[in-house]
Amino acid sequence: MADAMVGTLAPDARRVPDLLTAEVDALDDDTGVEDLNSWLSSLLRNRHLFGITRVGSLTRLDRIGVPIVQVARPLALSNAVSQGKGLSMADAAASGLMETLETWAAERIPSAAARIAEPTALGLDWMELYASWIDPAAGAEWASHEIPLVHGWNLMSSALGAVPLALVDTVYTCPDPHQAVFPRVTTGLGAGRSLTAAILQAGLEILERHALVGTRRTPYFYERFQVDLTTVGQGAVASLLRRLQEARLVVAAWRASEVHALPVYRCHVMEDEWPLELAPMPAEGSACRFDADDALLGALLEACQARAAVIAGAREDLTRRMYPSSHEREHLAEWRAQLRSKGSLAHDTDTPTLKENIRKVHTLVEALQQAGARAIMVIPLFVSEALNTYVVRVVAPPLRLWPGGNHG
């Protein structure tokens, strides 16, 4: 088994503080190209341990030229195909592999790591903590039925706590192994070359998706919060914008209005004209990062990845609804005009740069609290010191998990 050879599945959550303490003085683990290549080579050599059969490039399927990688794991219990993106092929491969390892680890939580209990036995405070995520169809009697739970480490209280397993694992089979009580989404999965990096990725995704729900509830969001992309300065973001424009694509970005300081961007990338088109519908991307340039860059790259995924047509969750036989050309033209309009918000790059991971963790915890989190539970799913690979699930109730559904 992969865990016996290279790492530990679902290690004790009590290890989280010690692992974080060992990393507090480390700089970002994504800065060294040589270190990235060495780590990537090691992971690729061991990819069979994780059921990965193919790592391939989708880059040339589209005319943008942004590196996009597809990773196949045929025996997955969730998506068998994952994508990764980046400014280099190594970054894209790392991104795709990490996304694959997230669901791989979340599918393999050992039964010994879980316990069964009735929610009523956990107390009223615990029940209220997760109340907003309960499916209305579950009814009031959900609390009297036994559910599986796993331990997580609460970054707010520095204590262990119980987390519903349905919010942690990714065993998305039919029939569902869990009762229809909690939402089954991937929000809060994170992987990295350190536990800290994995927690940061997971927490930023929670803030991003919480903000996306807010944008859908904000009146005239697209008109009020569109960013004037001419205010973007030099650097990687400006270079990517030029590349998109040279590829005859229309680009627009919006910034979510949040109570915390971390920027959240949403982007659309769309064909400039018909009929010279590969994917008529706008591709969407979003990201939350510690500074505005990184957030905008992340959202743009994700939109490029989403566009390549539609063109490739290999993801199981991209159903036939994404490929209609005809399109409402008038509606698409109206939206293209919206994307071309000049936004009223300037791209803000005044966010202080954070180097140390420990400062990033503190900033992330503060942002999650400001967004309304009443707990920040870290559930370690896979720890491999041999491969420098860590996977976690972060659960931050009652923050909104996904732009659709009752839990949004």
C-alpha positions as CSV (number, residue, x, y, z in Angstrom):
1,M,0.0,0.0,0.0
2,A,1.2,3.5,-0.8
3,D,0.8,4.7,2.8
4,A,3.1,2.0,4.1
5,M,5.7,2.7,1.5
6,V,5.9,6.4,1.4
7,G,3.7,8.0,4.0
8,T,0.9,7.9,6.5
9,L,-2.8,8.1,5.7
10,A,-5.0,10.1,8.1
11,P,-2.3,10.6,10.8
12,D,-3.4,11.7,14.2
13,A,-4.6,15.3,14.2
14,R,-2.6,15.9,17.3
15,R,0.5,16.0,15.1
16,V,-0.7,19.2,13.4
17,P,0.8,21.7,16.0
18,D,4.2,19.9,16.0
19,L,4.4,19.8,12.2
20,L,3.5,23.5,12.0
21,T,6.1,24.4,14.6
22,A,8.8,22.6,12.6
23,E,7.9,24.8,9.6
24,V,7.4,28.2,11.2
25,D,10.7,29.6,10.0
26,A,10.5,28.2,6.5
27,L,10.0,30.5,3.5
28,D,7.4,29.7,0.8
29,D,8.0,26.2,-0.4
30,D,7.1,27.2,-4.0
31,T,10.0,29.6,-4.7
32,G,12.9,27.3,-5.7
33,V,12.8,26.1,-9.3
34,E,15.5,23.5,-8.6
35,D,13.7,22.2,-5.5
36,L,10.4,22.1,-7.4
37,N,12.0,20.0,-10.2
38,S,13.6,17.6,-7.8
39,W,10.3,17.2,-5.9
40,L,8.4,16.8,-9.1
41,S,10.8,14.1,-10.4
42,S,10.5,12.1,-7.2
43,L,6.7,12.3,-7.3
44,L,6.5,11.3,-10.9
45,R,8.7,8.2,-10.3
46,N,6.3,7.1,-7.6
47,R,3.1,8.1,-9.4
48,H,2.0,4.4,-9.7
49,L,1.7,4.2,-5.9
50,F,-1.2,6.7,-6.2
51,G,-2.9,5.0,-9.2
52,I,-1.8,7.7,-11.6
53,T,-1.4,6.3,-15.1
54,R,-0.9,9.4,-17.2
55,V,0.4,13.0,-16.9
56,G,-0.1,14.7,-20.2
57,S,-0.1,18.2,-21.7
58,L,-3.3,19.9,-23.0
59,T,-1.4,23.1,-23.8
60,R,-1.5,22.9,-27.5
61,L,-5.2,22.1,-27.7
62,D,-5.8,25.8,-27.2
63,R,-4.1,28.8,-28.9
64,I,-3.3,30.7,-25.6
65,G,-0.1,28.7,-24.9
66,V,-0.5,28.6,-21.1
67,P,0.8,25.3,-19.8
68,I,-2.1,23.0,-18.8
69,V,-1.6,19.5,-17.6
70,Q,-4.0,16.6,-17.3
71,V,-3.6,13.8,-14.7
72,A,-5.4,10.6,-15.1
73,R,-6.2,8.2,-12.1
74,P,-8.7,5.7,-13.6
75,L,-9.7,4.0,-10.4
76,A,-10.7,7.2,-8.6
77,L,-13.8,7.3,-6.5
78,S,-14.3,10.9,-7.5
79,N,-13.0,12.6,-10.7
80,A,-10.7,10.3,-12.6
81,V,-9.2,13.3,-14.4
82,S,-7.7,16.4,-12.9
83,Q,-6.0,19.4,-14.4
84,G,-3.2,21.7,-13.4
85,K,-2.0,25.1,-14.6
86,G,1.0,27.3,-14.2
87,L,3.4,29.7,-15.9
88,S,5.7,26.8,-16.6
89,M,5.2,23.2,-17.4
90,A,6.7,22.2,-14.1
91,D,4.2,24.4,-12.2
92,A,1.3,23.0,-14.2
93,A,2.4,19.4,-13.6
94,A,2.8,20.1,-9.8
95,S,-0.6,21.7,-9.8
96,G,-2.3,18.8,-11.5
97,L,-0.5,16.1,-9.4
98,M,-1.4,17.9,-6.2
99,E,-5.1,18.1,-7.1
100,T,-5.0,14.4,-7.9
101,L,-3.4,13.6,-4.6
102,E,-6.0,15.5,-2.7
103,T,-8.8,13.3,-3.7
104,W,-6.6,10.2,-3.6
105,A,-5.9,10.8,0.0
106,A,-9.5,11.8,0.9
107,E,-10.8,8.5,-0.6
108,R,-8.6,6.5,1.7
109,I,-9.3,7.5,5.2
110,P,-8.9,4.3,7.2
111,S,-12.0,3.1,9.1
112,A,-9.8,3.1,12.3
113,A,-9.5,6.9,12.0
114,A,-13.3,7.4,12.3
115,R,-15.7,6.9,15.2
116,I,-19.5,6.7,15.2
117,A,-21.7,9.0,17.4
118,E,-25.0,10.7,17.5
119,P,-24.8,14.5,17.0
120,T,-27.0,15.0,20.1
121,A,-24.2,13.3,22.1
122,L,-21.8,16.0,20.9
123,G,-23.7,18.8,22.4
124,L,-25.9,21.7,21.3
125,D,-22.8,23.9,20.5
126,W,-21.5,21.3,18.1
127,M,-24.9,20.9,16.4
128,E,-25.3,24.6,16.0
129,L,-21.8,24.9,14.5
130,Y,-22.8,22.7,11.5
131,A,-26.5,23.6,11.4
132,S,-26.3,25.8,8.4
133,W,-24.9,23.0,6.3
134,I,-27.6,20.5,7.0
135,D,-29.6,19.5,4.0
136,P,-33.2,20.7,4.7
137,A,-34.5,17.3,3.4
138,A,-32.7,15.6,6.3
139,G,-35.2,16.9,8.8
140,A,-34.8,17.5,12.5
141,E,-34.3,13.8,13.1
142,W,-30.8,13.9,11.6
143,A,-29.3,14.6,15.0
144,S,-30.6,11.4,16.5
145,H,-28.9,9.2,13.9
146,E,-25.3,8.0,14.3
147,I,-22.9,9.5,11.8
148,P,-19.1,8.8,11.3
149,L,-16.7,11.4,12.6
150,V,-13.0,12.1,12.4
151,H,-10.8,14.2,14.6
152,G,-9.5,17.6,13.4
153,W,-7.2,20.2,15.0
154,N,-8.9,23.5,15.6
155,L,-6.6,26.4,14.7
156,M,-8.8,28.8,16.6
157,S,-9.0,27.0,19.9
158,S,-5.8,24.8,19.6
159,A,-7.8,21.7,20.5
160,L,-9.1,18.6,19.0
161,G,-12.7,18.5,17.7
162,A,-15.1,16.1,15.9
163,V,-15.8,16.7,12.2
164,P,-18.4,14.8,10.1
165,L,-16.6,12.4,7.8
166,A,-19.0,13.3,5.0
167,L,-17.4,16.8,5.0
168,V,-13.9,15.3,4.7
169,D,-13.8,12.2,2.4
170,T,-14.2,12.1,-1.3
171,V,-15.8,8.7,-1.7
172,Y,-18.3,10.0,-4.3
173,T,-19.7,6.7,-5.3
174,C,-23.3,5.7,-6.0
175,P,-24.9,4.9,-3.7
176,D,-23.3,7.5,-1.4
177,P,-21.7,5.8,1.7
178,H,-23.1,8.7,3.8
179,Q,-26.6,9.8,4.7
180,A,-27.9,12.8,2.8
181,V,-27.2,15.2,5.6
182,F,-24.1,17.2,4.8
183,P,-23.0,18.6,1.4
184,R,-20.5,16.5,-0.6
185,V,-18.0,19.0,-2.1
186,T,-14.3,19.3,-2.4
187,T,-14.0,22.8,-0.8
188,G,-11.1,22.9,1.7
189,L,-8.9,20.2,0.2
190,G,-5.3,21.3,0.0
191,A,-1.9,19.7,-0.8
192,G,1.6,21.1,-0.7
193,R,5.3,20.4,-0.1
194,S,4.7,21.2,3.6
195,L,1.8,20.9,5.9
196,T,1.7,24.7,6.1
197,A,1.5,25.0,2.4
198,A,-1.4,22.5,2.3
199,I,-3.3,24.4,5.0
200,L,-2.8,27.7,3.2
201,Q,-4.0,26.4,-0.1
202,A,-7.1,24.8,1.6
203,G,-7.9,27.9,3.6
204,L,-7.6,30.2,0.7
205,E,-9.9,28.0,-1.4
206,I,-12.5,28.2,1.4
207,L,-12.3,32.0,1.4
208,E,-12.5,32.0,-2.4
209,R,-15.7,29.9,-2.6
210,H,-17.3,31.7,0.3
211,A,-16.8,34.9,-1.6
212,L,-18.2,33.4,-4.9
213,V,-21.5,32.7,-3.1
214,G,-21.5,36.3,-2.0
215,T,-21.0,37.6,-5.5
216,R,-24.0,35.7,-6.7
217,R,-26.1,37.4,-4.0
218,T,-24.7,40.9,-4.6
219,P,-27.0,43.1,-6.7
220,Y,-25.4,44.2,-10.0
221,F,-22.1,42.6,-9.0
222,Y,-20.8,42.4,-12.6
223,E,-21.5,46.1,-13.2
224,R,-20.3,47.4,-9.9
225,F,-17.2,45.4,-9.2
226,Q,-15.5,45.0,-12.6
227,V,-11.8,45.8,-12.6
228,D,-10.2,48.2,-15.0
229,L,-7.5,45.9,-16.4
230,T,-5.6,48.9,-17.8
231,T,-4.6,49.6,-14.2
232,V,-2.6,46.3,-14.0
233,G,1.1,47.2,-14.0
234,Q,4.0,45.1,-15.1
235,G,4.8,41.5,-14.3
236,A,3.3,38.1,-14.8
237,V,-0.3,39.3,-14.8
238,A,0.3,41.9,-17.4
239,S,2.2,39.4,-19.6
240,L,-0.7,36.9,-19.3
241,L,-3.2,39.5,-20.2
242,R,-1.2,40.4,-23.3
243,R,-1.0,36.8,-24.3
244,L,-4.8,36.4,-24.0
245,Q,-5.4,39.5,-26.1
246,E,-3.0,38.4,-28.7
247,A,-4.9,35.1,-28.9
248,R,-8.0,37.2,-29.7
249,L,-9.8,36.4,-26.4
250,V,-11.8,38.9,-24.4
251,V,-10.9,39.1,-20.7
252,A,-12.7,40.6,-17.7
253,A,-12.1,40.5,-14.0
254,W,-14.1,41.3,-10.9
255,R,-13.0,41.7,-7.3
256,A,-15.3,40.4,-4.6
257,S,-16.1,42.7,-1.7
258,E,-15.0,41.0,1.5
259,V,-14.7,42.0,5.2
260,H,-11.2,40.6,5.3
261,A,-8.0,42.0,3.7
262,L,-7.3,39.0,1.4
263,P,-8.2,39.8,-2.3
264,V,-10.6,37.5,-4.1
265,Y,-10.8,37.8,-7.9
266,R,-13.2,36.3,-10.4
267,C,-12.3,36.2,-14.2
268,H,-14.0,35.3,-17.5
269,V,-12.1,34.5,-20.7
270,M,-14.2,34.4,-23.8
271,E,-13.8,34.1,-27.6
272,D,-13.5,37.5,-29.3
273,E,-15.5,36.7,-32.4
274,W,-17.7,34.0,-33.9
275,P,-17.3,31.7,-35.9
276,L,-13.6,31.5,-35.2
277,E,-14.1,29.7,-31.8
278,L,-13.1,26.6,-30.0
279,A,-15.2,27.1,-26.9
280,P,-18.0,29.7,-27.3
281,M,-19.0,29.9,-23.6
282,P,-16.9,32.0,-21.3
283,A,-14.4,30.1,-19.2
284,E,-14.4,31.1,-15.5
285,G,-11.7,31.2,-12.9
286,S,-11.3,32.5,-9.4
287,A,-8.7,32.8,-6.7
288,C,-7.9,34.1,-3.3
289,R,-4.3,35.0,-2.5
290,F,-2.3,37.1,-0.1
291,D,-1.8,39.9,-2.6
292,A,-3.8,41.2,-5.5
293,D,-1.4,40.3,-8.3
294,D,-1.2,36.7,-7.2
295,A,-5.0,36.6,-6.9
296,L,-5.7,38.0,-10.3
297,L,-3.0,35.8,-11.9
298,G,-4.5,32.7,-10.2
299,A,-8.0,33.5,-11.4
300,L,-6.8,34.1,-15.0
301,L,-4.8,30.8,-15.0
302,E,-7.8,28.9,-13.7
303,A,-10.0,30.4,-16.4
304,C,-7.4,29.2,-19.0
305,Q,-7.4,25.8,-17.4
306,A,-11.2,25.6,-17.4
307,R,-11.2,26.5,-21.1
308,A,-8.7,23.8,-21.9
309,A,-10.7,21.3,-19.9
310,V,-13.8,22.0,-22.0
311,I,-11.9,21.7,-25.2
312,A,-10.3,18.4,-24.1
313,G,-13.7,17.1,-23.0
314,A,-12.2,14.5,-20.7
315,R,-13.5,15.5,-17.2
316,E,-16.5,13.5,-16.0
317,D,-18.1,16.5,-14.3
318,L,-18.2,18.5,-17.6
319,T,-21.5,17.0,-18.9
320,R,-23.3,17.4,-22.2
321,R,-24.8,20.6,-20.9
322,M,-21.4,22.2,-21.5
323,Y,-21.7,21.2,-25.2
324,P,-25.0,22.4,-26.6
325,S,-25.7,21.8,-30.2
326,S,-26.5,25.5,-30.7
327,H,-25.8,28.7,-28.7
328,E,-27.9,31.8,-28.0
329,R,-25.7,34.1,-30.0
330,E,-27.5,37.3,-29.0
331,H,-26.9,36.5,-25.3
332,L,-23.2,35.6,-25.9
333,A,-22.8,38.9,-27.8
334,E,-24.3,40.8,-24.9
335,W,-22.0,39.1,-22.4
336,R,-19.0,39.8,-24.7
337,A,-19.9,43.5,-24.6
338,Q,-20.0,43.4,-20.8
339,L,-16.5,41.9,-20.7
340,R,-15.2,44.5,-23.0
341,S,-16.6,47.4,-20.9
342,K,-14.1,49.3,-18.8
343,G,-14.4,48.4,-15.2
344,S,-14.7,51.1,-12.4
345,L,-12.3,49.4,-9.9
346,A,-8.6,49.9,-10.1
347,H,-6.4,46.8,-9.6
348,D,-5.0,47.3,-6.1
349,T,-1.4,46.1,-5.5
350,D,-0.9,47.7,-2.1
351,T,-1.3,44.4,-0.1
352,P,1.7,43.9,2.1
353,T,4.0,41.1,0.9
354,L,4.2,38.2,3.4
355,K,7.2,35.9,3.2
356,E,7.2,33.7,6.3
357,N,4.6,30.9,6.3
358,I,3.8,31.5,10.0
359,R,2.7,35.1,9.1
360,K,0.6,33.7,6.3
361,V,-1.1,31.2,8.6
362,H,-1.9,33.9,11.2
363,T,-3.2,36.2,8.4
364,L,-5.3,33.3,7.0
365,V,-6.8,32.4,10.4
366,E,-7.7,36.1,10.9
367,A,-9.3,36.3,7.5
368,L,-11.4,33.2,8.1
369,Q,-12.5,34.5,11.4
370,Q,-13.5,37.9,9.9
371,A,-15.4,36.0,7.2
372,G,-17.4,34.4,9.9
373,A,-15.7,31.1,10.7
374,R,-16.4,29.8,14.2
375,A,-13.9,26.9,13.9
376,I,-11.0,26.1,11.6
377,M,-10.6,22.4,11.7
378,V,-7.5,20.9,10.1
379,I,-7.8,17.2,9.2
380,P,-4.5,15.7,8.0
381,L,-5.1,13.2,5.3
382,F,-1.7,12.2,4.1
383,V,1.8,12.9,5.3
384,S,4.9,11.8,3.4
385,E,8.2,13.2,4.6
386,A,9.9,11.0,2.1
387,L,8.2,12.7,-0.8
388,N,7.7,16.1,0.9
389,T,4.0,15.8,0.2
390,Y,1.2,16.7,2.6
391,V,-2.6,16.6,2.1
392,V,-5.2,18.1,4.4
393,R,-8.9,19.0,4.5
394,V,-9.8,22.2,6.3
395,V,-13.4,22.7,7.4
396,A,-14.5,26.1,8.6
397,P,-18.1,26.2,9.6
398,P,-20.4,27.9,8.9
399,L,-18.7,29.6,5.9
400,R,-20.5,28.9,2.6
401,L,-19.0,26.0,0.7
402,W,-20.1,26.2,-3.0
403,P,-21.9,28.7,-5.2
404,G,-24.8,26.3,-5.7
405,G,-27.0,24.2,-3.5
406,N,-28.6,24.7,-0.1
407,H,-25.2,25.0,1.6
408,G,-24.5,28.1,-0.6
